[in-house]
């Protein structure tokens, strides 16, 4: 009888431990990206990876221009951080932007030259989430 009680008690304990071992914080981030197209060619892009809060700005065309990318608050447009990539065609530069989990963001990608951003030549991403 004592063995039977021990076995019955062991099953619920194993179930509880198994469930606890498989649980963790929920991950609710959303990746997003934006592409800058000029003359039918993708000249630059910006990418957000929610798991790790990373921003990647890529120059994708040999045109003598740089690419500027930013991660912004989705509703206010306030810039959390930005990156200027003048490393040349085919290059991607990245950084980590520590945002509060669940923050809604958008990305902005613009052409740039000589350290100046061309604010008239920009594109936005769909909404993402940190």
Residue, then its C-alpha position, 0 to 999 in steps of 0.5 A: x500500500x505504501x509503494x502504491x501511494x508513493x507511485x501515485x504521488x510521484x506522477x503529479x510531481x513529475x508532471x508539475x516538474x515537467x511543465x515547470x522545466x518547459x516554461x519560461x518568459x513569453x517571447x512576443x517580439x516581431x522582426x521587421x525590415x525596410x528597403x530603399x529602392x531607387x531607379x528600380x534597384x534596391x540600394x539599401x535596407x534596414x533590418x530589426x531582429x527582435x530576439x536580441x534587439x539588433x539593428x542591421x543597416x545594409x548598403x546594397x548597390x554600388x552608387x557612390x552613396x551611403x545608407x542611414x538606418x534608424x529604429x524609431x518609436x512606432x507612434x511618436x517617431x522618436x529615434x531610439x538609435x541609428x547607424x550610418x553605413x558608408x562601408x560600401x556596396x555589399x556591406x552591413x553594419x549592426x548594433x544592439x539597441x536595448x529596448x523595453x520588451x513589447x515596445x512597438x517600433x518602425x525602421x527608417x532607411x534613407x540614402x546618404x552622402x558625405x555624412x548627410x542624410x537625404x531626408x527626401x529619399x527614405x522608406x519605412x518598415x511595417x510595425x515591429x515589436x521589441 
